[in-house]
């Protein structure tokens, strides 16, 4: 492999830095995760003044103002010639293995269905909503989930008697829902004012969300999946898992509640979609619904169902009365890594004694609830 652009795209900068023992601090910047390297290879300053985007590698040293790309930084750090840099990176890639990009979303099709009057996020000028930014959903993540903003707009539909009806979607984030093939099927409208009696509004006349998997269109060929509930739960979970290079192959999907729909004779339900993904390579599913007793029992029900379908299932327990959007990313990752394999013995053990009873202790959190 001698194509420098292909090498740069596939090489994970965090993996390389860990492999080479190059000190850095991972932090969150305006354009996503960034790596603050301790030492600038050009000026020698060792006060963490080198800021590079963790995904693209683009950045600069704020001491000497030297600009870097991913491969230019590696060249400067190693002292190799360009041909040697290519050989070095290819060797790293062999160890790294292929990993998907953090925020690559498959192409989707909207067909003829129209949204209420709204605009895409981030905007053409790169602006994002403060509401989203405060909840850790940056512009890259908003684009991944195809989010839109409706400041003032209506959804028009036909009633059963043939008359026309309408729903106001003012001041709501529009969250599109796609089927596994990327076809748009429906959407949700999330109130951002905090004053609406209905936090989520669903358009009448379009299919219900209960048969679909939110973000399922990005799960084709994936071996591992993490299952959350609502849109902001899976956004928070994806953000948390993306920050760990070893978890970027895990696709996060949502079920729109603490249940899995099943029983449709043609498989047009959530269980049928899990089976389709299993045929494409899915082998392991980690259930991460809210940290409540009811959610845990529901996760056990889902675990039993998916295990019978031949999938390996793990059950993750979040802190009591918290969801992924209410805790720090490291708490989400900790719950994922500590998830226990579903077995009939575990099912019986937890149903006989609620494991949350002894878990009532303070949890570190500085996040806002969605």
C-alpha positions in Angstrom: 0.0 0.0 0.0 1.7 3.2 -1.2 -1.3 5.5 -1.5 -0.7 8.1 1.2 -4.3 9.3 1.3 -5.5 5.7 1.8 -2.9 5.1 4.5 -3.8 8.3 6.3 -7.5 7.5 6.1 -7.2 4.0 7.6 -4.5 4.6 10.2 -5.8 5.3 13.7 -3.7 8.0 15.3 -4.5 6.9 18.8 -3.5 3.3 18.0 -0.2 4.6 16.5 0.6 6.8 19.5 -0.1 4.0 22.0 2.0 1.6 19.9 4.9 4.0 19.7 4.6 5.3 23.3 4.1 8.9 22.3 2.5 10.8 25.2 -0.8 12.5 24.6 -4.0 13.5 26.3 -7.4 12.8 24.7 -9.9 15.7 25.0 -13.0 17.1 23.4 -12.6 20.0 21.0 -15.0 22.1 18.9 -14.6 19.7 16.0 -14.7 16.5 17.9 -12.2 14.5 19.8 -8.6 15.8 19.8 -5.2 14.6 20.8 -3.0 17.0 22.7 0.6 15.6 22.2 3.1 16.4 25.0 6.0 17.2 22.7 6.2 19.1 19.4 8.7 17.3 17.2 9.6 20.6 15.4 10.2 23.0 18.3 10.6 20.6 21.1 8.1 22.3 23.4 6.9 19.6 25.9 3.8 21.4 27.4 1.1 19.6 25.4 0.8 22.5 22.9 0.3 20.2 19.8 -3.4 19.8 19.1 -4.4 17.3 16.4 -7.9 16.1 15.5 -8.1 12.5 16.6 -10.0 11.5 13.4 -8.2 13.4 10.7 -4.8 14.1 12.3 -5.0 17.8 11.2 -3.8 20.4 13.6 -0.9 22.5 14.8 1.5 23.4 17.5 0.4 26.5 19.4 3.9 27.2 20.4 5.8 27.3 17.1 2.6 27.4 14.9 3.8 24.4 12.8 0.9 22.8 11.0 0.5 19.0 10.8 -1.4 16.4 8.9 -1.5 12.9 10.3 1.4 11.6 8.3 3.4 14.8 8.5 3.3 14.5 12.3 4.4 10.8 12.2 7.2 11.8 9.8 8.4 14.5 12.1 8.1 12.4 15.2 10.0 9.4 13.7 12.5 11.2 11.6 11.8 8.8 8.7 11.8 9.7 5.0 8.5 9.6 3.2 9.0 6.2 1.7 10.0 4.8 5.1 6.9 6.5 6.6 4.7 4.6 4.2 6.4 1.3 5.1 6.1 2.1 8.8 2.4 3.0 8.6 1.6 -0.2 6.6 3.2 -2.2 9.4 1.1 -0.4 11.9 -2.0 -1.0 9.9 -1.3 -4.8 9.9 -1.3 -4.7 13.6 -4.2 -2.3 13.9 -6.6 -4.2 11.7 -9.3 -2.5 9.8 -11.6 -0.4 11.9 -14.6 1.7 10.7 -14.5 5.4 10.9 -16.1 7.0 14.0 -18.9 8.7 12.2 -19.3 7.2 8.8 -23.0 6.8 7.9 -24.3 4.9 4.9 -26.2 6.6 2.2 -30.0 7.0 2.9 -33.0 7.6 0.7 -35.8 10.0 1.6 -38.1 9.3 -1.4 -41.1 11.5 -1.6 -41.9 11.9 2.1 -41.5 15.5 3.3 -40.5 16.8 6.7 -42.1 19.8 8.4 -40.3 23.0 7.3 -36.8 22.4 8.7 -33.1 22.6 7.9 -30.2 20.1 8.2 -27.8 20.1 11.1 -25.1 21.3 11.1 -26.0 24.1 8.8 -24.0 24.9 5.6 -21.8 27.2 7.5 -21.1 24.5 10.1 -23.3 25.9 12.9 -24.9 23.5 15.3 -27.6 23.9 18.0 -26.4 24.9 21.4 -29.0 22.4 22.8 -27.2 19.6 21.0 -23.7 20.8 21.9 -24.6 21.0 25.6 -25.6 17.3 25.3 -22.4 16.2 23.6 -23.9 16.0 20.2 -21.5 17.9 18.0 -21.9 18.8 14.3 -20.3 15.5 13.2 -22.6 13.4 15.3 -25.7 15.5 14.2 -24.7 14.8 10.6 -24.2 11.1 11.3 -27.8 10.8 12.6 -29.2 13.2 9.8 -30.7 15.6 12.4 -32.7 18.6 11.4 -34.2 21.6 13.2 -37.8 22.7 12.8 -38.3 26.2 14.2 -41.8 26.5 12.9 -43.5 23.9 10.8 -46.5 21.6 10.3 -46.9 18.0 9.4 -50.1 17.5 7.3 -51.9 14.2 7.0 -55.2 12.7 6.1 -57.5 11.5 8.8 -59.5 8.2 8.5 -62.6 10.1 7.3 -60.6 11.6 4.5 -60.4 15.1 6.1 -57.1 16.9 6.5 -55.2 17.1 9.8 -52.1 18.8 11.0 -49.4 18.6 13.7 -47.2 21.4 14.9 -43.5 20.6 15.1 -42.4 24.0 16.3 -39.0 24.1 18.1 -38.3 20.4 17.7 -35.3 18.5 16.5 -36.3 16.2 13.7 -34.8 12.7 14.1 -35.2 10.6 10.9 -35.7 6.9 11.1 -34.5 4.6 8.3 -35.1 0.9 7.6 -32.1 -1.4 7.3 -31.8 -0.6 3.6 -31.5 3.1 4.3 -35.0 4.0 3.2 -36.6 6.8 5.2 -39.7 5.5 7.0 -40.7 8.0 9.6 -39.3 10.5 12.1 -39.5 11.8 15.7 -39.7 15.4 16.8 -37.9 16.2 20.0 -39.0 19.3 21.9 -36.1 21.6 22.9 -38.1 24.2 24.9 -38.9 22.0 27.9 -42.4 23.4 27.9 -44.3 20.9 25.7 -46.4 18.2 27.4 -45.1 15.8 24.7 -41.3 15.5 24.7 -41.4 13.4 21.6 -43.9 13.9 18.8 -44.5 11.3 16.1 -46.1 12.1 12.7 -49.5 10.7 12.2 -50.0 8.7 9.0 -46.5 7.3 8.9 -45.4 3.9 10.1 -44.8 3.5 13.9 -41.3 3.2 15.0 -41.8 0.0 17.0 -40.9 -2.2 14.0 -37.6 -0.5 13.2 -34.1 -0.2 14.7 -32.9 3.4 15.0 -29.5 3.6 13.2 -30.0 0.0 12.0 -29.0 1.1 8.5 -25.4 1.4 9.7 -25.3 -2.1 11.1 -24.8 -4.1 7.9 -22.0 -6.6 8.3 -21.3 -5.6 11.9 -20.4 -8.4 14.3 -21.1 -6.4 17.6 -24.0 -4.2 18.5 -25.0 -2.2 21.5 -28.7 -1.7 22.0 -30.1 1.4 23.7 -33.6 2.9 23.9 -34.1 6.4 22.6 -32.3 8.6 20.1 -30.3 10.6 22.7 -29.4 7.4 24.6 -27.8 5.9 21.5 -26.1 9.2 20.6 -24.5 9.3 24.0 -23.5 5.7 23.8 -22.0 6.1 20.4 -20.0 9.1 21.6 -18.7 7.1 24.6 -17.8 4.0 22.6 -16.2 6.0 19.8 -13.7 7.4 22.3 -12.2 3.9 22.8 -10.4 2.7 19.7 -11.2 -0.9 20.6 -14.9 -0.3 20.5 -15.4 1.5 17.2 -16.6 -1.6 15.5 -19.6 -1.7 17.8 -22.7 -0.2 16.1 -25.2 1.4 18.5 -28.9 1.1 17.7 -32.1 2.1 19.4 -35.3 0.2 20.0 -37.6 3.2 20.9 -38.3 1.8 24.3 -37.7 -1.2 26.6 -39.0 -3.9 24.4 -38.3 -5.8 21.2 -41.3 -6.2 18.8 -41.9 -9.6 17.4 -44.6 -11.9 16.0 -45.1 -10.4 12.5 -45.6 -13.4 10.1 -43.4 -11.7 7.5 -40.7 -10.7 10.0 -41.6 -7.0 9.7 -40.7 -6.3 13.3 -37.5 -5.7 15.3 -36.8 -9.4 15.9 -37.0 -9.9 12.1 -34.5 -7.2 11.6 -32.1 -8.7 14.1 -32.4 -12.0 12.3 -31.5 -10.3 9.0 -28.5 -8.6 10.6 -27.5 -12.0 12.0 -27.5 -13.5 8.5 -25.1 -10.7 7.5 -22.6 -11.4 10.3 -24.0 -10.1 13.6 -23.0 -12.4 16.4 -23.0 -10.4 19.7 -25.5 -8.0 21.2 -25.1 -6.0 24.4 -28.3 -4.7 25.9 -27.9 -1.3 27.5 -31.3 0.0 28.5 -31.8 2.4 31.4 -30.5 1.6 34.9 -33.8 0.7 36.4 -35.3 -2.6 37.6 -38.0 -2.6 35.0 -35.5 -2.0 32.2 -33.3 -4.8 33.5 -36.2 -7.2 33.5 -37.0 -6.1 30.0 -33.4 -6.6 28.9 -33.5 -10.1 30.3 -36.6 -10.8 28.2 -34.9 -9.5 25.1 -31.8 -11.5 26.0 -33.7 -14.7 26.2 -35.4 -14.0 22.8 -32.1 -13.1 21.0 -30.2 -16.0 22.6 -32.8 -18.4 21.2 -32.0 -16.9 17.8 -28.4 -17.9 18.1 -26.9 -14.6 19.1 -24.6 -14.1 22.0 -26.2 -11.6 24.4 -24.7 -9.5 27.2 -26.6 -7.4 29.7 -25.0 -4.1 30.8 -26.1 -2.4 34.0 -25.9 1.4 34.1 -26.0 3.2 37.5 -29.4 3.1 39.2 -32.0 5.5 37.7 -29.5 6.8 35.0 -29.5 6.4 31.2 -26.4 6.8 28.9 -27.2 10.5 28.4 -27.0 11.2 32.1 -23.6 9.8 32.9 -20.0 10.4 31.8 -18.7 8.5 28.8 -16.3 6.5 30.9 -19.3 5.2 32.9 -21.0 4.0 29.7 -17.8 2.3 28.6 -17.4 0.7 32.0 -20.9 -0.7 31.8 -20.2 -2.1 28.4 -17.0 -3.8 29.4 -18.6 -5.1 32.6 -21.7 -6.5 30.8 -22.5 -10.1 31.8 -23.3 -12.8 29.3 -27.0 -13.8 29.3 -27.7 -17.2 30.7 -30.8 -18.8 32.2 -28.9 -18.9 35.5 -28.2 -15.2 35.4 -31.8 -14.5 34.4 -33.1 -16.5 37.4 -30.5 -14.9 39.8 -31.4 -11.4 38.9 -35.1 -12.0 38.9 -35.0 -13.5 42.3 -32.9 -10.7 43.7 -32.9 -7.2 42.2 -29.1 -6.4 41.7 -29.8 -2.7 41.9 -30.8 -3.0 45.6 -27.1 -2.9 46.7 -26.1 -0.4 44.1 -27.7 2.7 45.5 -24.6 4.8 45.8 -23.6 8.2 44.4 -22.6 8.2 40.7 -20.3 10.7 39.1 -22.3 12.7 36.6 -22.2 16.2 35.2 -24.3 15.6 32.1 -27.6 17.0 31.2 -30.6 14.8 30.7 -32.2 14.8 27.2 
